[in-house]
Amino acid sequence: MALATMISTMLNISFSEPTEKTMPSTDDELKKALRAFKKRMKLTKLDDDSRLGHSPLTGSGKSDIVAIRPPSGFGKEIWEELADKGFLKRDTSGFYELVEGK
């Protein structure tokens, strides 16, 4: 008996892919998620700008943050749908960038 079969039998877990597609997100959920993303991006940039390491004499006062991990209150499907609709741009390792003008 294969190890995965033994583990799934003992724990009563199925390793098969789900057959049902997830329901599409409503417009209200997408708006809430995008609003939360914009707020998180703004707070992250403000936090980076307020660091003590920025000197007004060096000209490095602007934040270099362009992508963040999305807030955890929403599922990955919401962020993928927002990226598919063009509101967010996918970056590496689960980071997303806000598309300007949307």
TAGI-V203501 format. One record per helix or strand of 2 or more residues. SS is the DSSP state (alpha for helix, beta for strand). FROM is the first residue (numbers start at 1). LEN is the number of residues. If there is no record, write none. Layout:
BEGIN
ss->[SS	SS]
from->[FROM	FROM]
len->[LEN	LEN]
END
This chain:
BEGIN
ss->[alpha	alpha	beta	alpha	beta	alpha	beta]
from->[3	27	67	76	88	92	95]
len->[9	23	3	9	3	3	4]
END
